[in-house]
Amino acid sequence: METSQSISLAQNLYCAEQLQRSEARAGELAGYSLGQLMSLAGRSVFEELERIVSVGASIAICCGEGNNGGDGYIVARLAHQAGYKVSLYALNAKAELKQTSHEPALQARRACRELGLEERPLTDCTANDYDLIVDAVFGIGLSRPVEGALAEWVRALNKSRVPVLAIDVPSGINADSGCIMGEAIVAQVTVTMIAYKRGLFTGASPGHVGRIVLADLGAGKYFERLEQPAWRRVTENPYGWLGDRVAHSHKGTHGHVLIVGAGPGMPGAAILAMVAALRAGAGKVSVACHPSNVGIIASQQPEAMVHGVEAPEQLNHLLNAATSLVVGPGLGRDEWGYKIYQACMAVNTCKVIDADGLYWLAQDPVHSSQLILTPHPGEAARLLKCNTRDVEANRFEHALSLHNQYHAQIVLKGAGSLISSTRGNWLIDRGSPAMASGGMGDCLAGLIGALVAQGLAPAQALTAGVYWHAVAGEVAGSKAPRGTLASDLMPIIRKLVNGWTPE
């Protein structure tokens, strides 16, 4: 069950079906008709437009046929009346204005025509002729891939690098999954209405949405009463879960992490997990590795205890002493690795499973809430016996499937990491492209193992660990993204687990 503390860390996320089902009712509860709600939406977008370009700028407003297009027509009217040079483009520029289910959108469109704003075909819009493009084409209603001439237009628009202000969701982005449907517009700003759509924060969408502005139109609080979110976004530092240390604590108070991995010729991953566990505050950290790696691992961090393990039975005393296990960094996929994996899975201690540990889990599944699994999409596909493309097409669905299938605490890593756990479903949209380098996952596994050792419940340790790891990556790569190493995160992790929050 979620605590009030955990909910306070989050913003609610919704799917398109929920918005389509309840946004009109939420508007009614706020005292607005659908037409008034659309006017408020258009006004919110126009106010953002004023922040981007000054009066007199040339603006192309591109409209679809539904409510998203209706918002665009309202923006066009407001911009024209304010003194902007407005050009209007439409999917169906010569449409007859008959009564339809989109009555407020129809009225907004008629008002533009009455002002003398002539609609031209959408694909006639040449981006380089304008200072700003407003994307009001599809929004959350897109149900099929953007193809043909429209796809060519999107590619040309993106290539032009003219700034785009998107309404609700950039056209071509799936509002539920965050994946690209054929082609998708790259926006500099996205103004989303009433509530956050979950697809804005994960998958391919972070590269398309730009800065996200929520315009709740005065109806957001009513909408949240009508619809229960299946996912929440972590937006605050979870330091309160860990808290300050008491004055009389000692190393035994803060747990003992055992890193199990480093098969022949692969010491690096275990070293990174080891250092991360130490810097994250574990009282003691041990490494169980192949005997050939003892010297190199021990030389990297004198505070850790390193043990060569030839056979599984040599692990017994280490497993019994550990508060948490991190299984998999550099473990290998040979017979030695499998036997060591089996020995670890035989004990009831909370285990973080990563890298080669996930490979063996897919071959020899175990189901337990004491497991914390940290797969990237390729590893998730192996665990679910599907392909990576399937996972990326619907990250939310596959994160839930992993949780349900393995009864474990899950993070599906990537842009907008997803956590499905016994304490709820969470999205963490922190992080940086600077983190696209080897060893980041090993660092995360060690960090989470240390948080478990210090007393956090598995689901809490996973959520806090993913959040702090992502923030550390942002800080480490903020000035020079290329060349950022996993080891660059270590001093930042130390600061984060002591309550520091970057400005």
C-alpha positions in Angstrom: 0.0 0.0 0.0 1.3 3.5 -0.9 1.9 5.8 2.0 1.0 9.5 2.1 4.8 10.2 2.1 5.3 8.2 -1.1 2.4 9.9 -2.9 3.8 13.3 -1.9 6.9 12.6 -4.0 4.9 12.3 -7.2 2.8 13.8 -9.9 0.0 11.8 -11.3 0.2 10.4 -14.9 -2.7 9.4 -17.1 -3.4 7.6 -20.3 -5.3 9.1 -23.2 -8.4 7.1 -22.6 -8.8 8.6 -19.1 -8.6 12.1 -20.6 -11.0 11.4 -23.3 -13.4 9.8 -20.8 -13.4 12.5 -18.0 -12.0 15.8 -19.2 -15.4 17.2 -20.2 -16.9 16.1 -16.8 -14.0 17.6 -15.0 -14.6 20.9 -16.8 -18.3 20.8 -15.9 -17.4 20.3 -12.2 -15.1 23.3 -12.5 -18.0 25.3 -14.0 -17.0 25.2 -17.7 -18.6 24.0 -20.8 -16.5 22.1 -23.4 -16.3 25.2 -25.4 -15.1 27.3 -22.5 -12.6 24.6 -21.6 -11.3 24.8 -25.2 -11.1 28.6 -25.0 -9.0 28.3 -21.8 -6.7 25.8 -23.5 -6.2 28.1 -26.4 -5.5 31.0 -24.1 -2.9 28.9 -22.2 -1.1 28.1 -25.4 -1.2 31.7 -26.6 0.3 32.9 -23.3 3.2 30.5 -23.8 3.5 31.7 -27.4 3.9 35.3 -26.1 6.8 34.1 -24.0 8.6 32.6 -27.0 8.1 35.3 -29.8 7.3 39.0 -29.7 4.3 40.6 -31.3 4.8 41.0 -35.0 6.5 37.6 -35.4 5.5 35.3 -38.2 3.6 32.3 -36.9 2.3 29.2 -38.7 -0.5 27.4 -36.9 -1.1 23.9 -38.1 -4.5 22.3 -37.2 -6.0 18.9 -37.2 -9.7 18.0 -37.3 -10.4 17.3 -33.7 -10.3 19.2 -30.4 -6.5 19.6 -30.7 -7.2 21.5 -33.9 -9.8 23.5 -32.1 -7.3 24.6 -29.6 -5.1 25.7 -32.5 -7.8 27.8 -34.1 -8.3 29.6 -30.9 -4.6 30.3 -30.7 -4.7 31.6 -34.3 -7.5 34.0 -33.5 -5.9 35.3 -30.4 -2.5 35.8 -32.1 -4.1 37.5 -35.1 -5.9 39.9 -32.8 -2.8 40.6 -30.8 -0.8 41.7 -33.9 1.1 38.5 -34.9 1.5 37.6 -38.6 -0.6 34.4 -38.6 -0.7 31.8 -41.3 -3.2 29.0 -40.9 -2.7 25.4 -42.2 -5.1 22.5 -41.9 -5.2 18.8 -42.6 -8.4 19.4 -44.6 -8.1 23.0 -45.7 -11.2 23.0 -47.8 -13.5 21.3 -45.3 -17.1 22.4 -45.2 -18.1 23.6 -41.7 -21.0 21.3 -40.8 -22.3 20.3 -37.4 -20.1 17.6 -36.0 -19.2 16.0 -32.6 -16.4 18.5 -32.4 -18.8 21.5 -32.1 -16.5 23.8 -30.1 -13.7 23.1 -32.6 -16.0 23.9 -35.4 -17.0 27.2 -33.9 -13.3 28.1 -33.3 -12.5 27.3 -36.9 -15.5 29.4 -38.2 -14.3 32.3 -36.1 -10.9 32.2 -37.9 -12.6 32.2 -41.3 -14.7 35.2 -40.3 -11.5 37.0 -39.4 -10.2 36.4 -42.9 -7.6 33.8 -41.9 -7.4 31.6 -45.0 -6.6 27.9 -44.4 -4.0 26.3 -46.6 -3.1 22.6 -46.9 -0.9 21.5 -44.0 1.9 20.1 -46.3 2.2 23.5 -47.9 3.7 24.9 -44.7 7.3 25.7 -45.2 8.8 26.0 -41.8 11.7 28.3 -42.7 9.2 31.1 -43.6 8.2 31.4 -40.0 9.6 32.4 -36.5 7.4 29.8 -34.8 5.2 26.8 -35.6 2.3 25.8 -33.5 1.5 22.1 -33.7 -2.2 21.4 -33.2 -2.5 18.6 -35.6 -3.1 15.3 -33.6 -2.5 15.6 -29.9 -3.6 12.6 -27.9 -6.0 11.3 -30.6 -3.4 9.8 -33.0 -4.4 6.2 -33.7 -2.2 5.3 -36.7 1.4 6.0 -37.9 2.2 9.3 -39.6 3.0 8.3 -43.2 3.3 9.6 -46.7 3.3 13.3 -47.5 2.6 14.1 -43.9 5.6 12.2 -42.7 7.8 14.1 -45.3 6.4 17.3 -44.0 7.3 16.4 -40.4 10.8 15.5 -41.4 11.3 18.8 -43.2 9.9 20.7 -40.2 12.3 19.0 -37.8 15.2 19.6 -40.2 14.5 23.3 -40.3 15.1 23.7 -36.6 12.4 26.4 -36.4 11.0 26.3 -32.9 7.7 24.4 -32.4 5.1 24.9 -29.7 3.1 21.6 -29.4 -0.4 21.4 -28.0 -1.0 18.5 -25.6 1.5 16.0 -27.3 3.8 16.6 -30.3 2.1 15.1 -33.3 3.4 11.6 -34.0 4.1 10.8 -30.3 1.9 8.2 -28.7 0.4 9.8 -25.6 0.3 6.4 -23.7 3.6 4.8 -24.6 5.9 7.6 -25.6 6.9 5.8 -28.8 7.1 7.4 -32.3 4.2 6.6 -34.6 6.0 6.7 -38.0 7.4 10.3 -37.7 7.0 12.8 -34.8 7.5 16.5 -34.5 10.4 17.7 -32.3 8.9 20.5 -30.1 10.8 23.1 -28.0 7.8 23.5 -25.7 4.7 21.3 -25.1 1.7 22.7 -23.4 -0.4 19.7 -22.1 -3.9 20.2 -20.8 -5.6 19.3 -17.5 -3.2 16.4 -16.5 0.1 14.9 -17.4 0.0 12.2 -20.1 2.3 9.3 -19.2 3.8 9.0 -22.7 5.4 12.5 -22.4 8.1 11.3 -20.1 9.5 8.0 -21.4 10.5 6.1 -24.5 11.4 8.3 -27.5 9.3 11.3 -26.3 11.9 13.0 -24.1 13.7 13.9 -27.4 10.5 15.4 -28.8 8.5 17.2 -26.1 11.0 19.8 -25.0 10.0 21.8 -22.0 6.6 20.6 -20.7 4.0 23.1 -19.4 0.9 21.8 -17.6 -2.2 23.9 -18.1 -4.8 22.4 -15.7 -7.4 24.9 -16.9 -8.9 25.0 -13.4 -10.2 21.5 -13.9 -7.2 19.4 -12.9 -8.2 18.8 -9.3 -11.6 17.6 -10.4 -10.1 15.3 -13.0 -7.9 13.7 -10.3 -11.0 13.0 -8.3 -12.6 11.2 -11.3 -9.6 9.2 -12.5 -7.1 7.1 -10.5 -3.6 7.2 -11.9 -1.9 3.9 -12.6 1.5 5.6 -12.7 3.1 8.5 -10.8 6.2 10.5 -11.5 8.8 11.0 -8.8 9.5 14.7 -8.5 11.0 15.2 -5.1 14.2 14.0 -3.4 13.4 10.9 -1.4 16.0 11.6 1.2 13.4 11.4 4.0 13.1 7.7 3.5 16.8 7.3 4.5 17.1 10.1 6.9 20.0 11.3 9.1 22.2 8.9 10.9 21.9 8.6 14.7 25.0 9.7 16.7 25.7 6.2 18.2 25.6 4.2 14.9 28.5 2.0 13.8 29.3 0.0 10.7 27.1 -2.9 11.8 24.2 -0.6 11.9 24.3 0.2 8.2 24.3 -3.3 6.8 26.6 -5.5 4.8 26.4 -5.6 1.0 27.8 -8.7 -0.8 28.6 -8.1 -4.5 28.7 -11.4 -6.4 30.2 -11.4 -9.8 33.6 -10.8 -11.5 34.1 -14.0 -13.4 37.4 -14.7 -15.2 38.6 -11.6 -17.0 35.7 -9.3 -15.9 36.6 -7.5 -12.7 35.5 -4.0 -13.8 31.7 -4.3 -13.2 32.1 -5.6 -9.7 34.5 -2.8 -8.9 32.0 -0.2 -9.9 29.2 -1.9 -7.9 31.5 -2.2 -4.9 32.5 1.5 -4.9 28.9 2.7 -5.4 27.8 0.6 -2.4 30.5 2.1 -0.3 29.8 5.7 -1.4 26.1 5.1 -0.8 26.7 4.4 2.8 26.8 0.7 3.4 28.5 -0.2 6.6 30.5 -3.0 5.1 30.9 -4.2 1.5 32.3 -7.6 0.4 33.0 -8.9 -3.1 32.8 -12.6 -4.0 34.6 -13.1 -7.3 36.6 -15.6 -9.3 40.0 -16.1 -7.6 41.8 -14.7 -10.6 40.3 -11.3 -9.9 41.0 -10.9 -6.2 44.1 -8.9 -6.5 42.9 -6.3 -9.0 39.6 -5.8 -7.2 41.2 -5.5 -3.8 43.7 -3.0 -5.1 40.9 -0.6 -6.2 39.3 0.0 -2.8 41.0 -1.0 0.5 37.8 -0.5 2.5 36.1 -3.4 0.8 36.7 -7.1 1.6 37.4 -9.3 -1.4 37.0 -13.1 -1.5 38.0 -15.5 -4.2 35.4 -18.2 -4.7 36.2 -21.3 -6.6 33.1 -23.3 -5.8 29.6 -22.4 -4.6 30.0 -23.9 -1.1 32.7 -21.3 -0.4 30.0 -18.7 -0.6 28.0 -20.0 2.4 29.6 -17.9 5.2 29.5 -14.8 3.0 25.8 -15.3 2.1 24.9 -15.8 5.8 26.7 -12.6 6.8 25.1 -10.4 4.1 22.3 -7.9 4.6 21.8 -7.6 0.9 23.2 -9.2 -2.3 24.1 -7.7 -5.6 24.2 -10.6 -8.1 25.5 -10.3 -11.6 28.1 -7.6 -12.3 30.6 -9.4 -14.6 29.4 -12.8 -13.3 29.7 -14.4 -16.7 27.7 -17.0 -18.6 29.9 -20.1 -18.0 29.4 -23.0 -15.6 31.1 -21.1 -12.8 28.8 -18.2 -13.2 25.7 -20.4 -13.2 26.6 -22.3 -10.1 27.4 -19.1 -8.2 24.1 -17.7 -9.3 22.2 -20.8 -8.1 23.9 -20.6 -4.7 22.8 -16.9 -4.3 19.2 -17.6 -5.3 19.0 -20.4 -2.6 19.1 -17.9 0.2 16.2 -15.6 1.3 18.3 -12.4 1.5 17.1 -9.4 -0.6 18.9 -9.5 -3.9 19.6 -6.9 -6.6 19.9 -8.8 -9.9 21.6 -7.1 -12.8 23.6 -7.9 -15.9 24.6 -11.6 -16.1 22.4 -12.3 -13.1 19.4 -11.3 -15.3 20.7 -13.7 -18.0 20.6 -16.6 -15.6 17.3 -15.5 -14.1 15.7 -15.8 -17.6 17.1 -19.3 -17.9 16.2 -20.4 -14.4 13.3 -18.1 -13.1 12.7 -17.3 -9.5 9.7 -15.4 -8.2 10.0 -13.3 -5.1 9.3 -9.8 -3.7 12.8 -10.0 -2.3 14.2 -9.7 -5.8 15.1 -6.3 -7.3 15.5 -6.5 -11.1 17.2 -3.8 -13.0 17.0 -4.7 -16.8 17.5 -2.5 -19.8 15.0 -3.1 -22.6 17.1 -5.9 -24.2 17.4 -7.8 -20.8 13.7 -7.2 -20.2 12.9 -8.8 -23.6 14.9 -11.9 -22.6 13.1 -12.1 -19.3 9.7 -11.9 -21.0 10.7 -14.0 -24.0 9.8 -11.3 -26.5 12.0 -8.9 -28.5 13.4 -5.5 -27.6 11.2 -3.7 -30.2 8.1 -5.0 -28.4 9.4 -3.7 -25.0 10.2 -0.2 -26.4 6.8 0.0 -28.1 5.0 -0.2 -24.7 7.4 0.3 -21.8 4.6 0.6 -19.3 2.9 -2.7 -20.2 6.2 -4.6 -20.1 7.3 -3.1 -16.8 4.0 -4.3 -15.3 4.5 -7.7 -17.0 7.9 -8.1 -15.4 6.5 -7.3 -12.0 3.6 -9.6 -12.3 5.6 -12.5 -13.8 8.5 -12.4 -11.3 6.6 -11.0 -8.3 9.7 -8.7 -8.0 10.5 -5.1 -7.7 11.3 -3.9 -11.3 13.0 -1.0 -12.9 12.9 -0.9 -16.7 15.8 1.4 -17.4 16.1 3.9 -20.2 14.9 7.5 -20.8 12.1 7.8 -18.3 12.9 4.7 -16.2 9.8 2.8 -15.0 9.5 1.2 -11.6 6.8 -1.4 -11.0 6.8 -2.5 -7.4 4.8 -3.5 -4.4 4.6 0.1 -3.4 3.1 1.3 -6.7 4.2 2.2 -10.2 6.6 5.1 -10.7 8.2 7.0 -13.5 11.6 8.8 -13.0 12.3 11.2 -15.8 15.6 12.3 -14.5 19.0 11.5 -16.1 21.1 12.5 -19.0 22.4 11.3 -22.4 25.8 11.5 -20.7 24.9 8.3 -19.0 25.0 6.3 -22.2 28.3 4.6 -21.3 29.4 1.3 -19.9 29.2 0.6 -16.1 26.3 2.8 -15.3 24.1 -0.2 -14.5 26.7 -1.7 -12.2 26.9 1.6 -10.3 23.1 1.6 -9.9 23.0 -2.0 -8.7 25.6 -1.2 -6.0 23.7 1.9 -4.9 20.4 0.0 -4.6 22.1 -2.8 -2.6 23.5 -0.2 -0.2 20.1 1.3 0.4 18.6 -2.1 1.1 21.5 -2.8 3.6 20.7 0.5 5.3 17.1 -0.5 6.0 15.0 0.7 3.1 12.3 -1.7 1.9 13.2 -3.2 -1.5 10.7 -1.0 -3.3 11.9 2.1 -1.6 15.5 1.3 -2.2 14.8 0.8 -5.9 12.9 4.0 -6.2 15.4 6.1 -4.3 18.4 4.4 -6.0 17.1 5.0 -9.5 16.3 8.6 -8.7 19.7 9.4 -7.1 21.5 7.6 -9.8 19.7 9.6 -12.5 20.3 12.9 -10.7 24.0 12.0 -10.3 24.2 11.4 -14.0 22.7 14.8 -14.7 25.2 16.5 -12.5 28.2 14.5 -13.8 27.3 15.2 -17.4 26.0 18.7 -17.1 29.1 20.5 -18.5 30.6 17.9 -20.7 28.2 15.0 -21.6 30.5 13.1 -23.9 33.1 11.1 -22.0 31.2 10.9 -18.7 32.1 7.7 -16.8 30.2 5.7 -14.3 33.0 6.4 -11.8 32.3 10.1 -12.2 29.0 9.6 -10.4 30.5 8.2 -7.2 31.3 11.5 -5.3 27.9 12.9 -6.4 26.1 9.8 -5.0 27.8 10.3 -1.7 26.4 13.9 -1.6 22.9 12.8 -2.6 22.6 10.1 0.1 23.5 12.7 2.6 20.6 15.0 1.7 22.1 17.2 -0.9 19.9 18.5 -3.7 21.4 20.2 -6.8 20.1 23.7 -7.5 
